Amino acid sequence: MPKITGGQLNSRKLKSPKGMAVRPTPGRVKESLFSILAPRIEGSAFLDLYAGTGAIGFEAASRGAARVVCVEAHRETAHAIAEAVEELGVKKTVTVVAAPVDRALYRIEGPFDIVYADPPYADELPHTMFRLLLERGLLAPDALVIYEHAARTILPDVPGYRGVREEVYGDVALAFFTPT
């Protein structure tokens, strides 16, 4: 059961639907990620794509993000995130969109300062997601897009983006991009 590791909701646990193949970001990866993001989180607009349990989005809200949108395609999982929003008392900050990412990106309004994308590792790089973030004006000029992937995967160039950092934590890698 994932839990929030910092901020005002520190140590609160998050439920995930039984039997779901949700792969939460490991705690040490999440802590490292938010250490990197610390100077940018306060007051930011944060987009959590392929949200799973919503742990990354809740972590951002806990650490001071002003607006968090969690996008999750699986309805039961999205419903669990929405229940957690109620339980944690973060309705004014966190919104849940139950839709596939590519469709959701047509329904939400930006701009976002930070985007975190954690699709299933077996999936190919979501070029459509990256393209729509740019085309729909969903990124702030100095936005940071973080893409979680299997460490063994070598990422191709992403049109419209510049890779600025990569961190590897065992089997998990985080690639940091900015729009060009």
Biotite code that builds the C-alpha atoms (Angstrom):
import biotite.structure as struc

atoms = struc.array([
    struc.Atom([0.000, 0.000, 0.000], chain_id="A", res_id=1, res_name="MET", atom_name="CA", element="C"),
    struc.Atom([1.722, 3.220, -1.128], chain_id="A", res_id=2, res_name="PRO", atom_name="CA", element="C"),
    struc.Atom([1.995, 6.128, 1.249], chain_id="A", res_id=3, res_name="LYS", atom_name="CA", element="C"),
    struc.Atom([2.743, 9.808, 1.018], chain_id="A", res_id=4, res_name="ILE", atom_name="CA", element="C"),
    struc.Atom([6.323, 10.518, 2.078], chain_id="A", res_id=5, res_name="THR", atom_name="CA", element="C"),
    struc.Atom([6.388, 14.276, 2.709], chain_id="A", res_id=6, res_name="GLY", atom_name="CA", element="C"),
    struc.Atom([4.478, 17.494, 3.244], chain_id="A", res_id=7, res_name="GLY", atom_name="CA", element="C"),
    struc.Atom([1.185, 18.051, 5.044], chain_id="A", res_id=8, res_name="GLN", atom_name="CA", element="C"),
    struc.Atom([-0.185, 14.569, 4.202], chain_id="A", res_id=9, res_name="LEU", atom_name="CA", element="C"),
    struc.Atom([3.026, 12.789, 5.245], chain_id="A", res_id=10, res_name="ASN", atom_name="CA", element="C"),
    struc.Atom([2.561, 9.087, 6.153], chain_id="A", res_id=11, res_name="SER", atom_name="CA", element="C"),
    struc.Atom([-1.047, 8.898, 4.889], chain_id="A", res_id=12, res_name="ARG", atom_name="CA", element="C"),
    struc.Atom([-1.687, 5.606, 3.073], chain_id="A", res_id=13, res_name="LYS", atom_name="CA", element="C"),
    struc.Atom([-3.384, 5.219, -0.307], chain_id="A", res_id=14, res_name="LEU", atom_name="CA", element="C"),
    struc.Atom([-5.583, 2.305, -1.313], chain_id="A", res_id=15, res_name="LYS", atom_name="CA", element="C"),
    struc.Atom([-5.625, 0.687, -4.717], chain_id="A", res_id=16, res_name="SER", atom_name="CA", element="C"),
    struc.Atom([-8.433, -1.507, -6.025], chain_id="A", res_id=17, res_name="PRO", atom_name="CA", element="C"),
    struc.Atom([-8.024, -5.196, -5.251], chain_id="A", res_id=18, res_name="LYS", atom_name="CA", element="C"),
    struc.Atom([-6.683, -7.330, -8.050], chain_id="A", res_id=19, res_name="GLY", atom_name="CA", element="C"),
    struc.Atom([-5.463, -4.404, -10.130], chain_id="A", res_id=20, res_name="MET", atom_name="CA", element="C"),
    struc.Atom([-2.049, -4.562, -11.726], chain_id="A", res_id=21, res_name="ALA", atom_name="CA", element="C"),
    struc.Atom([-1.041, -1.130, -10.430], chain_id="A", res_id=22, res_name="VAL", atom_name="CA", element="C"),
    struc.Atom([2.717, -0.606, -10.209], chain_id="A", res_id=23, res_name="ARG", atom_name="CA", element="C"),
    struc.Atom([3.313, 2.206, -7.724], chain_id="A", res_id=24, res_name="PRO", atom_name="CA", element="C"),
    struc.Atom([6.523, 4.191, -8.107], chain_id="A", res_id=25, res_name="THR", atom_name="CA", element="C"),
    struc.Atom([8.931, 2.848, -5.457], chain_id="A", res_id=26, res_name="PRO", atom_name="CA", element="C"),
    struc.Atom([9.202, 4.992, -2.329], chain_id="A", res_id=27, res_name="GLY", atom_name="CA", element="C"),
    struc.Atom([12.902, 5.788, -2.757], chain_id="A", res_id=28, res_name="ARG", atom_name="CA", element="C"),
    struc.Atom([12.281, 6.888, -6.372], chain_id="A", res_id=29, res_name="VAL", atom_name="CA", element="C"),
    struc.Atom([9.382, 9.084, -5.246], chain_id="A", res_id=30, res_name="LYS", atom_name="CA", element="C"),
    struc.Atom([11.478, 10.659, -2.484], chain_id="A", res_id=31, res_name="GLU", atom_name="CA", element="C"),
    struc.Atom([14.346, 11.347, -4.910], chain_id="A", res_id=32, res_name="SER", atom_name="CA", element="C"),
    struc.Atom([11.938, 12.776, -7.484], chain_id="A", res_id=33, res_name="LEU", atom_name="CA", element="C"),
    struc.Atom([10.448, 15.201, -4.988], chain_id="A", res_id=34, res_name="PHE", atom_name="CA", element="C"),
    struc.Atom([13.882, 16.210, -3.723], chain_id="A", res_id=35, res_name="SER", atom_name="CA", element="C"),
    struc.Atom([14.707, 17.172, -7.314], chain_id="A", res_id=36, res_name="ILE", atom_name="CA", element="C"),
    struc.Atom([11.347, 18.959, -7.748], chain_id="A", res_id=37, res_name="LEU", atom_name="CA", element="C"),
    struc.Atom([11.386, 20.711, -4.344], chain_id="A", res_id=38, res_name="ALA", atom_name="CA", element="C"),
    struc.Atom([12.247, 24.187, -5.678], chain_id="A", res_id=39, res_name="PRO", atom_name="CA", element="C"),
    struc.Atom([9.450, 23.967, -8.282], chain_id="A", res_id=40, res_name="ARG", atom_name="CA", element="C"),
    struc.Atom([6.541, 22.369, -6.388], chain_id="A", res_id=41, res_name="ILE", atom_name="CA", element="C"),
    struc.Atom([5.179, 25.178, -4.190], chain_id="A", res_id=42, res_name="GLU", atom_name="CA", element="C"),
    struc.Atom([2.272, 26.836, -6.006], chain_id="A", res_id=43, res_name="GLY", atom_name="CA", element="C"),
    struc.Atom([2.744, 24.774, -9.176], chain_id="A", res_id=44, res_name="SER", atom_name="CA", element="C"),
    struc.Atom([0.198, 23.201, -11.518], chain_id="A", res_id=45, res_name="ALA", atom_name="CA", element="C"),
    struc.Atom([0.984, 19.454, -11.614], chain_id="A", res_id=46, res_name="PHE", atom_name="CA", element="C"),
    struc.Atom([-0.321, 16.879, -14.102], chain_id="A", res_id=47, res_name="LEU", atom_name="CA", element="C"),
    struc.Atom([-0.077, 13.186, -13.122], chain_id="A", res_id=48, res_name="ASP", atom_name="CA", element="C"),
    struc.Atom([-0.631, 11.032, -16.228], chain_id="A", res_id=49, res_name="LEU", atom_name="CA", element="C"),
    struc.Atom([-1.242, 7.268, -15.968], chain_id="A", res_id=50, res_name="TYR", atom_name="CA", element="C"),
    struc.Atom([-1.862, 8.049, -12.296], chain_id="A", res_id=51, res_name="ALA", atom_name="CA", element="C"),
    struc.Atom([-2.458, 4.528, -10.919], chain_id="A", res_id=52, res_name="GLY", atom_name="CA", element="C"),
    struc.Atom([-3.042, 5.039, -7.180], chain_id="A", res_id=53, res_name="THR", atom_name="CA", element="C"),
    struc.Atom([-2.523, 8.796, -7.561], chain_id="A", res_id=54, res_name="GLY", atom_name="CA", element="C"),
    struc.Atom([0.471, 8.636, -5.223], chain_id="A", res_id=55, res_name="ALA", atom_name="CA", element="C"),
    struc.Atom([2.598, 11.036, -7.290], chain_id="A", res_id=56, res_name="ILE", atom_name="CA", element="C"),
    struc.Atom([-0.227, 13.576, -7.600], chain_id="A", res_id=57, res_name="GLY", atom_name="CA", element="C"),
    struc.Atom([-1.066, 13.348, -3.893], chain_id="A", res_id=58, res_name="PHE", atom_name="CA", element="C"),
    struc.Atom([2.614, 13.752, -3.054], chain_id="A", res_id=59, res_name="GLU", atom_name="CA", element="C"),
    struc.Atom([2.686, 16.942, -5.160], chain_id="A", res_id=60, res_name="ALA", atom_name="CA", element="C"),
    struc.Atom([-0.446, 18.272, -3.406], chain_id="A", res_id=61, res_name="ALA", atom_name="CA", element="C"),
    struc.Atom([1.004, 17.365, -0.010], chain_id="A", res_id=62, res_name="SER", atom_name="CA", element="C"),
    struc.Atom([4.173, 19.294, -0.801], chain_id="A", res_id=63, res_name="ARG", atom_name="CA", element="C"),
    struc.Atom([2.417, 22.495, -1.896], chain_id="A", res_id=64, res_name="GLY", atom_name="CA", element="C"),
    struc.Atom([1.270, 22.192, -5.512], chain_id="A", res_id=65, res_name="ALA", atom_name="CA", element="C"),
    struc.Atom([-1.644, 24.597, -6.033], chain_id="A", res_id=66, res_name="ALA", atom_name="CA", element="C"),
    struc.Atom([-3.405, 22.442, -8.634], chain_id="A", res_id=67, res_name="ARG", atom_name="CA", element="C"),
    struc.Atom([-3.081, 18.724, -9.351], chain_id="A", res_id=68, res_name="VAL", atom_name="CA", element="C"),
    struc.Atom([-4.842, 16.770, -12.100], chain_id="A", res_id=69, res_name="VAL", atom_name="CA", element="C"),
    struc.Atom([-4.637, 12.958, -11.992], chain_id="A", res_id=70, res_name="CYS", atom_name="CA", element="C"),
    struc.Atom([-5.488, 11.134, -15.228], chain_id="A", res_id=71, res_name="VAL", atom_name="CA", element="C"),
    struc.Atom([-6.252, 7.415, -15.055], chain_id="A", res_id=72, res_name="GLU", atom_name="CA", element="C"),
    struc.Atom([-7.907, 5.334, -17.803], chain_id="A", res_id=73, res_name="ALA", atom_name="CA", element="C"),
    struc.Atom([-9.093, 2.437, -15.630], chain_id="A", res_id=74, res_name="HIS", atom_name="CA", element="C"),
    struc.Atom([-12.421, 3.570, -14.143], chain_id="A", res_id=75, res_name="ARG", atom_name="CA", element="C"),
    struc.Atom([-12.209, 1.544, -10.930], chain_id="A", res_id=76, res_name="GLU", atom_name="CA", element="C"),
    struc.Atom([-8.713, 2.848, -10.257], chain_id="A", res_id=77, res_name="THR", atom_name="CA", element="C"),
    struc.Atom([-9.774, 6.433, -11.051], chain_id="A", res_id=78, res_name="ALA", atom_name="CA", element="C"),
    struc.Atom([-12.699, 5.977, -8.651], chain_id="A", res_id=79, res_name="HIS", atom_name="CA", element="C"),
    struc.Atom([-10.246, 4.888, -5.921], chain_id="A", res_id=80, res_name="ALA", atom_name="CA", element="C"),
    struc.Atom([-8.229, 8.081, -6.529], chain_id="A", res_id=81, res_name="ILE", atom_name="CA", element="C"),
    struc.Atom([-11.424, 10.153, -6.275], chain_id="A", res_id=82, res_name="ALA", atom_name="CA", element="C"),
    struc.Atom([-12.284, 8.443, -2.963], chain_id="A", res_id=83, res_name="GLU", atom_name="CA", element="C"),
    struc.Atom([-8.780, 9.245, -1.690], chain_id="A", res_id=84, res_name="ALA", atom_name="CA", element="C"),
    struc.Atom([-9.288, 12.905, -2.675], chain_id="A", res_id=85, res_name="VAL", atom_name="CA", element="C"),
    struc.Atom([-12.316, 12.953, -0.339], chain_id="A", res_id=86, res_name="GLU", atom_name="CA", element="C"),
    struc.Atom([-10.593, 11.015, 2.467], chain_id="A", res_id=87, res_name="GLU", atom_name="CA", element="C"),
    struc.Atom([-7.488, 13.205, 2.362], chain_id="A", res_id=88, res_name="LEU", atom_name="CA", element="C"),
    struc.Atom([-9.493, 16.446, 2.190], chain_id="A", res_id=89, res_name="GLY", atom_name="CA", element="C"),
    struc.Atom([-7.816, 17.783, -0.943], chain_id="A", res_id=90, res_name="VAL", atom_name="CA", element="C"),
    struc.Atom([-10.893, 18.472, -3.143], chain_id="A", res_id=91, res_name="LYS", atom_name="CA", element="C"),
    struc.Atom([-9.841, 22.078, -3.722], chain_id="A", res_id=92, res_name="LYS", atom_name="CA", element="C"),
    struc.Atom([-6.447, 21.003, -5.061], chain_id="A", res_id=93, res_name="THR", atom_name="CA", element="C"),
    struc.Atom([-6.783, 17.574, -6.727], chain_id="A", res_id=94, res_name="VAL", atom_name="CA", element="C"),
    struc.Atom([-9.007, 16.723, -9.712], chain_id="A", res_id=95, res_name="THR", atom_name="CA", element="C"),
    struc.Atom([-9.397, 13.240, -11.188], chain_id="A", res_id=96, res_name="VAL", atom_name="CA", element="C"),
    struc.Atom([-10.031, 12.606, -14.884], chain_id="A", res_id=97, res_name="VAL", atom_name="CA", element="C"),
    struc.Atom([-11.147, 9.052, -15.699], chain_id="A", res_id=98, res_name="ALA", atom_name="CA", element="C"),
    struc.Atom([-10.128, 8.671, -19.343], chain_id="A", res_id=99, res_name="ALA", atom_name="CA", element="C"),
    struc.Atom([-7.277, 7.403, -21.500], chain_id="A", res_id=100, res_name="PRO", atom_name="CA", element="C"),
    struc.Atom([-4.456, 9.944, -21.505], chain_id="A", res_id=101, res_name="VAL", atom_name="CA", element="C"),
    struc.Atom([-4.756, 10.889, -25.181], chain_id="A", res_id=102, res_name="ASP", atom_name="CA", element="C"),
    struc.Atom([-8.483, 11.681, -24.759], chain_id="A", res_id=103, res_name="ARG", atom_name="CA", element="C"),
    struc.Atom([-8.003, 13.404, -21.410], chain_id="A", res_id=104, res_name="ALA", atom_name="CA", element="C"),
    struc.Atom([-5.470, 15.801, -22.908], chain_id="A", res_id=105, res_name="LEU", atom_name="CA", element="C"),
    struc.Atom([-8.277, 17.229, -25.069], chain_id="A", res_id=106, res_name="TYR", atom_name="CA", element="C"),
    struc.Atom([-10.483, 17.782, -21.995], chain_id="A", res_id=107, res_name="ARG", atom_name="CA", element="C"),
    struc.Atom([-8.148, 19.428, -19.509], chain_id="A", res_id=108, res_name="ILE", atom_name="CA", element="C"),
    struc.Atom([-6.887, 22.991, -19.421], chain_id="A", res_id=109, res_name="GLU", atom_name="CA", element="C"),
    struc.Atom([-3.297, 24.024, -18.849], chain_id="A", res_id=110, res_name="GLY", atom_name="CA", element="C"),
    struc.Atom([-0.787, 25.262, -18.496], chain_id="A", res_id=111, res_name="PRO", atom_name="CA", element="C"),
    struc.Atom([1.053, 22.846, -16.222], chain_id="A", res_id=112, res_name="PHE", atom_name="CA", element="C"),
    struc.Atom([4.430, 23.519, -14.659], chain_id="A", res_id=113, res_name="ASP", atom_name="CA", element="C"),
    struc.Atom([5.216, 19.843, -14.037], chain_id="A", res_id=114, res_name="ILE", atom_name="CA", element="C"),
    struc.Atom([3.945, 16.756, -15.866], chain_id="A", res_id=115, res_name="VAL", atom_name="CA", element="C"),
    struc.Atom([4.652, 13.256, -14.584], chain_id="A", res_id=116, res_name="TYR", atom_name="CA", element="C"),
    struc.Atom([3.956, 10.346, -16.946], chain_id="A", res_id=117, res_name="ALA", atom_name="CA", element="C"),
    struc.Atom([4.228, 6.739, -15.800], chain_id="A", res_id=118, res_name="ASP", atom_name="CA", element="C"),
    struc.Atom([2.693, 4.511, -18.493], chain_id="A", res_id=119, res_name="PRO", atom_name="CA", element="C"),
    struc.Atom([3.015, 0.719, -18.355], chain_id="A", res_id=120, res_name="PRO", atom_name="CA", element="C"),
    struc.Atom([6.661, -0.144, -18.959], chain_id="A", res_id=121, res_name="TYR", atom_name="CA", element="C"),
    struc.Atom([5.694, -2.574, -21.755], chain_id="A", res_id=122, res_name="ALA", atom_name="CA", element="C"),
    struc.Atom([4.117, 0.253, -23.779], chain_id="A", res_id=123, res_name="ASP", atom_name="CA", element="C"),
    struc.Atom([6.084, 2.143, -26.417], chain_id="A", res_id=124, res_name="GLU", atom_name="CA", element="C"),
    struc.Atom([7.044, 5.768, -25.821], chain_id="A", res_id=125, res_name="LEU", atom_name="CA", element="C"),
    struc.Atom([3.755, 7.725, -25.913], chain_id="A", res_id=126, res_name="PRO", atom_name="CA", element="C"),
    struc.Atom([4.611, 10.106, -28.776], chain_id="A", res_id=127, res_name="HIS", atom_name="CA", element="C"),
    struc.Atom([0.963, 11.213, -29.028], chain_id="A", res_id=128, res_name="THR", atom_name="CA", element="C"),
    struc.Atom([0.995, 12.275, -25.363], chain_id="A", res_id=129, res_name="MET", atom_name="CA", element="C"),
    struc.Atom([4.154, 14.350, -25.832], chain_id="A", res_id=130, res_name="PHE", atom_name="CA", element="C"),
    struc.Atom([2.758, 15.908, -29.037], chain_id="A", res_id=131, res_name="ARG", atom_name="CA", element="C"),
    struc.Atom([-0.621, 16.773, -27.476], chain_id="A", res_id=132, res_name="LEU", atom_name="CA", element="C"),
    struc.Atom([1.005, 18.419, -24.457], chain_id="A", res_id=133, res_name="LEU", atom_name="CA", element="C"),
    struc.Atom([2.632, 20.856, -26.889], chain_id="A", res_id=134, res_name="LEU", atom_name="CA", element="C"),
    struc.Atom([-0.205, 21.243, -29.419], chain_id="A", res_id=135, res_name="GLU", atom_name="CA", element="C"),
    struc.Atom([-2.876, 21.855, -26.780], chain_id="A", res_id=136, res_name="ARG", atom_name="CA", element="C"),
    struc.Atom([-0.802, 24.470, -24.940], chain_id="A", res_id=137, res_name="GLY", atom_name="CA", element="C"),
    struc.Atom([-0.780, 22.368, -21.787], chain_id="A", res_id=138, res_name="LEU", atom_name="CA", element="C"),
    struc.Atom([2.803, 23.237, -20.835], chain_id="A", res_id=139, res_name="LEU", atom_name="CA", element="C"),
    struc.Atom([4.038, 26.396, -19.152], chain_id="A", res_id=140, res_name="ALA", atom_name="CA", element="C"),
    struc.Atom([7.059, 27.920, -20.975], chain_id="A", res_id=141, res_name="PRO", atom_name="CA", element="C"),
    struc.Atom([9.488, 26.507, -18.385], chain_id="A", res_id=142, res_name="ASP", atom_name="CA", element="C"),
    struc.Atom([7.581, 23.238, -17.835], chain_id="A", res_id=143, res_name="ALA", atom_name="CA", element="C"),
    struc.Atom([9.290, 20.036, -16.830], chain_id="A", res_id=144, res_name="LEU", atom_name="CA", element="C"),
    struc.Atom([7.982, 16.711, -18.160], chain_id="A", res_id=145, res_name="VAL", atom_name="CA", element="C"),
    struc.Atom([9.153, 13.631, -16.259], chain_id="A", res_id=146, res_name="ILE", atom_name="CA", element="C"),
    struc.Atom([8.778, 10.258, -17.930], chain_id="A", res_id=147, res_name="TYR", atom_name="CA", element="C"),
    struc.Atom([9.158, 7.123, -15.764], chain_id="A", res_id=148, res_name="GLU", atom_name="CA", element="C"),
    struc.Atom([10.332, 4.049, -17.641], chain_id="A", res_id=149, res_name="HIS", atom_name="CA", element="C"),
    struc.Atom([12.225, 0.788, -17.243], chain_id="A", res_id=150, res_name="ALA", atom_name="CA", element="C"),
    struc.Atom([15.930, 1.508, -16.766], chain_id="A", res_id=151, res_name="ALA", atom_name="CA", element="C"),
    struc.Atom([16.839, -0.985, -19.499], chain_id="A", res_id=152, res_name="ARG", atom_name="CA", element="C"),
    struc.Atom([14.863, 1.048, -22.088], chain_id="A", res_id=153, res_name="THR", atom_name="CA", element="C"),
    struc.Atom([16.827, 3.453, -24.254], chain_id="A", res_id=154, res_name="ILE", atom_name="CA", element="C"),
    struc.Atom([14.592, 6.384, -25.125], chain_id="A", res_id=155, res_name="LEU", atom_name="CA", element="C"),
    struc.Atom([14.520, 7.818, -28.635], chain_id="A", res_id=156, res_name="PRO", atom_name="CA", element="C"),
    struc.Atom([14.589, 11.556, -29.224], chain_id="A", res_id=157, res_name="ASP", atom_name="CA", element="C"),
    struc.Atom([11.237, 13.182, -28.515], chain_id="A", res_id=158, res_name="VAL", atom_name="CA", element="C"),
    struc.Atom([10.308, 15.827, -31.113], chain_id="A", res_id=159, res_name="PRO", atom_name="CA", element="C"),
    struc.Atom([9.706, 19.241, -29.537], chain_id="A", res_id=160, res_name="GLY", atom_name="CA", element="C"),
    struc.Atom([11.559, 18.361, -26.323], chain_id="A", res_id=161, res_name="TYR", atom_name="CA", element="C"),
    struc.Atom([15.080, 18.468, -24.983], chain_id="A", res_id=162, res_name="ARG", atom_name="CA", element="C"),
    struc.Atom([16.291, 15.891, -22.480], chain_id="A", res_id=163, res_name="GLY", atom_name="CA", element="C"),
    struc.Atom([17.782, 17.718, -19.489], chain_id="A", res_id=164, res_name="VAL", atom_name="CA", element="C"),
    struc.Atom([18.382, 14.981, -16.944], chain_id="A", res_id=165, res_name="ARG", atom_name="CA", element="C"),
    struc.Atom([18.104, 11.235, -16.397], chain_id="A", res_id=166, res_name="GLU", atom_name="CA", element="C"),
    struc.Atom([18.153, 9.438, -13.077], chain_id="A", res_id=167, res_name="GLU", atom_name="CA", element="C"),
    struc.Atom([18.327, 5.661, -12.626], chain_id="A", res_id=168, res_name="VAL", atom_name="CA", element="C"),
    struc.Atom([17.209, 3.867, -9.470], chain_id="A", res_id=169, res_name="TYR", atom_name="CA", element="C"),
    struc.Atom([17.724, 0.123, -9.934], chain_id="A", res_id=170, res_name="GLY", atom_name="CA", element="C"),
    struc.Atom([15.125, -1.001, -12.508], chain_id="A", res_id=171, res_name="ASP", atom_name="CA", element="C"),
    struc.Atom([13.431, 2.434, -12.670], chain_id="A", res_id=172, res_name="VAL", atom_name="CA", element="C"),
    struc.Atom([14.581, 5.454, -14.659], chain_id="A", res_id=173, res_name="ALA", atom_name="CA", element="C"),
    struc.Atom([13.259, 9.014, -14.740], chain_id="A", res_id=174, res_name="LEU", atom_name="CA", element="C"),
    struc.Atom([13.839, 11.073, -17.884], chain_id="A", res_id=175, res_name="ALA", atom_name="CA", element="C"),
    struc.Atom([13.379, 14.850, -17.513], chain_id="A", res_id=176, res_name="PHE", atom_name="CA", element="C"),
    struc.Atom([12.386, 16.911, -20.567], chain_id="A", res_id=177, res_name="PHE", atom_name="CA", element="C"),
    struc.Atom([11.673, 20.558, -21.286], chain_id="A", res_id=178, res_name="THR", atom_name="CA", element="C"),
    struc.Atom([9.839, 21.871, -24.350], chain_id="A", res_id=179, res_name="PRO", atom_name="CA", element="C"),
    struc.Atom([12.167, 23.380, -26.956], chain_id="A", res_id=180, res_name="THR", atom_name="CA", element="C"),
])
